[in-house]
Amino acid sequence: MKPAETMQVESEALKDFALIMQQEDRLLAQARDNAPPRGARLELDPERLKNGLGQLVLTVVKLLHELLERQALRRIDAGSLTEAQIERIGLTLMGQAEEIERLRKEFGLEEDDLNLDLGPLGKMF
């Protein structure tokens, strides 16, 4: 098979595809050139790993907390909860928020560290 540079392409879409594939090949070669030598040791900082894992877990917990709050508000607006249930849900959600905040501070994370950037959708919170 001929290299991509010498191929004749009749369709504009195929030309674009060929260009993308050439770029992909160059990126893969560049990644191979910059890869650490085989047998090289990976230096891992336990404190950074702990904080990274803590950040991931707290981000997921905060997302679930936000979803629970929104669901509770929908159920309250729909009138499907008693006053006692509303009180219990409110206290539970407040307790969760306090615990998330406590853990965030313990891991030394900022509020924005738990906020995922969803690209075109914007920030999560």
C-alpha positions in Angstrom: 0.0 0.0 0.0 1.3 3.5 -0.8 2.0 6.0 2.0 -0.8 8.5 2.6 1.2 11.4 1.1 1.3 9.8 -2.3 -2.3 8.4 -2.5 -4.6 9.9 -5.0 -7.9 10.9 -3.4 -10.9 11.9 -5.5 -13.4 12.9 -2.9 -13.0 15.9 -0.6 -14.3 13.9 2.3 -11.6 11.2 1.6 -8.9 13.9 1.4 -10.0 15.2 4.8 -9.9 11.6 6.2 -6.5 11.1 4.7 -5.2 14.3 6.3 -6.6 13.3 9.7 -5.0 9.9 9.5 -1.6 11.5 8.6 -1.9 13.7 11.7 -2.9 10.7 13.8 0.3 8.8 12.6 2.4 11.8 13.4 0.9 12.1 16.9 1.4 8.4 17.6 5.1 8.6 16.5 5.6 11.7 18.7 4.1 9.9 21.6 6.4 6.9 21.1 9.4 9.2 20.9 8.4 10.9 24.2 7.5 7.7 26.1 9.7 6.8 29.1 12.2 4.0 28.5 11.0 0.5 29.1 11.6 -0.6 32.7 11.5 3.0 33.9 9.9 3.5 37.3 6.8 5.5 37.6 7.2 8.1 40.4 3.9 8.4 42.3 3.4 10.8 45.2 1.0 9.1 47.7 -0.3 12.5 48.9 -1.3 13.6 45.4 -2.9 10.2 44.7 -4.9 10.4 47.9 -6.1 13.9 47.1 -6.9 13.0 43.5 -8.9 10.0 44.6 -10.6 12.2 47.3 -11.4 14.8 44.7 -12.9 12.2 42.3 -15.0 10.6 45.1 -16.2 13.9 46.5 -17.1 15.2 43.0 -19.3 12.1 42.5 -20.8 12.4 45.9 -21.6 16.1 45.4 -23.2 15.3 42.0 -25.4 12.7 43.7 -26.3 15.1 46.5 -27.3 17.8 43.9 -29.5 15.2 42.1 -31.1 14.1 45.4 -31.9 17.8 46.2 -33.5 18.4 42.9 -35.6 15.2 43.1 -36.7 16.2 46.6 -37.7 19.6 45.4 -39.7 18.0 42.5 -41.5 15.7 45.0 -42.2 18.6 47.3 -43.6 20.7 44.4 -45.8 17.7 43.3 -47.2 17.5 46.9 -46.3 13.8 47.2 -44.5 14.2 50.6 -45.9 14.7 54.1 -44.5 17.4 56.3 -42.6 14.8 58.4 -41.0 13.5 55.2 -40.1 16.9 54.0 -38.5 17.7 57.4 -36.5 14.4 57.3 -35.3 14.9 53.8 -34.3 18.5 54.6 -32.3 17.4 57.6 -30.6 14.6 55.7 -29.6 16.8 52.8 -28.2 19.5 55.2 -26.2 16.8 57.0 -24.9 15.5 53.7 -23.9 19.0 52.6 -22.0 19.6 55.9 -20.2 16.3 55.5 -19.2 17.0 51.9 -17.9 20.4 53.1 -16.0 18.9 56.0 -14.3 16.3 53.7 -13.6 18.9 51.0 -11.6 20.9 53.6 -9.9 17.8 55.0 -8.6 17.0 51.5 -7.5 20.6 51.1 -9.8 21.1 48.1 -11.4 24.4 46.9 -15.1 24.5 46.1 -14.2 24.8 42.4 -12.2 21.6 42.6 -15.4 19.6 42.9 -17.0 21.4 39.9 -16.6 19.5 36.6 -16.2 21.4 33.4 -18.7 19.8 31.0 -17.3 21.6 27.9 -20.1 23.1 25.8 -22.6 22.4 28.6 -20.7 24.6 31.1 -19.8 23.9 34.7 -21.6 21.1 36.6 -22.6 23.4 39.6 
